[in-house]
Amino acid sequence: MNADLAYLVGTAIRVYTYLIVGRALGSFFIKDWSRGIPRFLYEVTEPALGLVRRFIPPISGIDFSPMIAIIALSLLSGWVTQSVL
């Protein structure tokens, strides 16, 4: 039972990480985030990225919040996996 829960949480973290990567890559190409998939990416990832941005604002116009959020999610995923084993 615990292994199934860990797998589910790990999968959810992996999917969220992919969404953050998609948003970060999209920021180079997408100008209008008001509809469709860009809006979905923005609305789903902004709570986590906004939280990181509150503590570490963009430096010289470079937003490090996606990278920091991915590192935090990776650490969380490792912690969940290790706690089950």
C-alpha positions, 0 to 999 in steps of 0.5 A: 500500500505504501509503495503504491502511494509513493509511486502515485506521489512520485508520478504526480511530482514528475508530471508537475516537473514536466509542466514547469519545464513546459512553462519555462520553455514556453516563456521563450516562445509564447507571448500571449498566455491568456488562452489554451495550453499556455493559460493552463500551464500558467495557472497550474504552475504559478502557485509553486513558482509564485511561492519561490519568487516570494523568497527569491525574486528575479535577479537581473531579469532572470527568473530562477524560480523554475529551476529552484522549484524543480530542485525542490520537487526532486528533493521531495521525490527522493524523500518520498521514495526513501521513506517508503524503502 
